[in-house]
Amino acid sequence: MQLTPDNAICSQRLAQKLLSSPKMLPPTLKPFLLRLQRETDVDFARLIQLSDHILTFMSGESHQKIKNSLAKSLGKNNLQSYERKIYQAGNFLVKSLQRVSGSINLTKDIEDPLFLYIVKEIFGYQPKSDEALIKGIDIAVRFTEPMQSVRTLIEVQSVFDQLTTEISAQINTTDACGLIHDISQGLDSDNVDSHSKEQVATMIATLIVATRTTSETLSNILIENSRLNRAERKRFSDEHWVKNNIDDLIRFCASNAYLTRTAAQDLNVDEHQIAKNDDVLIHIPSSNRDSSYYDNCDYAKLSDQLAKRHLSFGAGIHRCPGALLATMILSHVLPSLYQQFPDLRVDTNKLTYKATKMTTRLRSAPVTLY
Ligand code: HEM
């Protein structure tokens, strides 16, 4: 069964089973890079080396050990010590919006400042330049997009190289703080093998790049809310309502669109037969609106129901390690924004998107606050 976007899996149950199956492996990048290197004479040695330490492409025992360690650094107990900073993300965003003069843009004035706040205040990573980091992340996120051009991959290689070098220097100082400190200490004390400072820095770089999904998901929620009426939107200023519905908000609005897996051997899941080496493509937004699984697939009718599992953070061994952090941040940011700007609306006729396949990435969208 060879899948294309036209026949991607849209069933929540089937997708959960496939993602949880040890017979389904994550995407690989290395063979593609090795082939490109042979065919183009471009030196991708660094990117090949880095890809060995990027969780998305890893599997087996070393991947599992790292995930166990991250589950502690990014788990409930440790994140409790960041509760105040996470809470302040909303106030920070409100204040930075109050300072904007002229027209407001969803990416430049909401996504970027929130992303920078998380990276600097919660991860404790201090970029040399905010602008350069934002530009770099825009390139780095393409790493997980399939079939990138040689030019893009050269740029990706350079960005990851720079990020890794900077992070490596910061985790090696006694001033290291925030999650980058906790994560590197955690890997150290958990005795995760292959944990040279550079490998740890590569992993932290991946976490920082992946954090961009949080601000992208916020944008998607703000866009969806702009299609609601005033009374429906008002509920977003109530922090209890948001907390009770945050899982479903993320179910409907996460920016990830597709997940891929390859069968390591023949397998049979429900009535589907998947042959060894077959690629599987899962469409997250459709699976998350599978009416045979969810009672409510209408965004306007969210109502504190007990949230069911969804695919916005993936499933199985590759499930997102930043799920709790992202959920906590969005739970705090949304009420802060709507308490201050109850009429916040995105002009949904003027949305422009970047040319990406696996994730929905907004390029620009005008916002009115009042
Ligand atoms: C709303 C925000 C977020 C969404 C919707 C999201 C979504 C996802 C999804 C769907 C996956 C699974 C990919 C796959 O199975 O191939 C994933 C993996 C991952 N996410 Fe997130 N993510 C978010 C926030 C974050 C944050 C804040 C971090 C960092 C703290 C993060 C770090 C990662 C990493 C490192 C992986 C790879 C895990 C692995 O392959 O084992 N994500 N994320």
Residues whose N, C-alpha, C, O or C-beta is under 5 A from the ligand:
A	BS01	HEM	L55 T56 T206 L207 A210 T211 T213 T214 T217 A254 S255 N256 L259 L311 S312 F313 G314 I317 H318 R319 C320 P321 G322 L325 A326
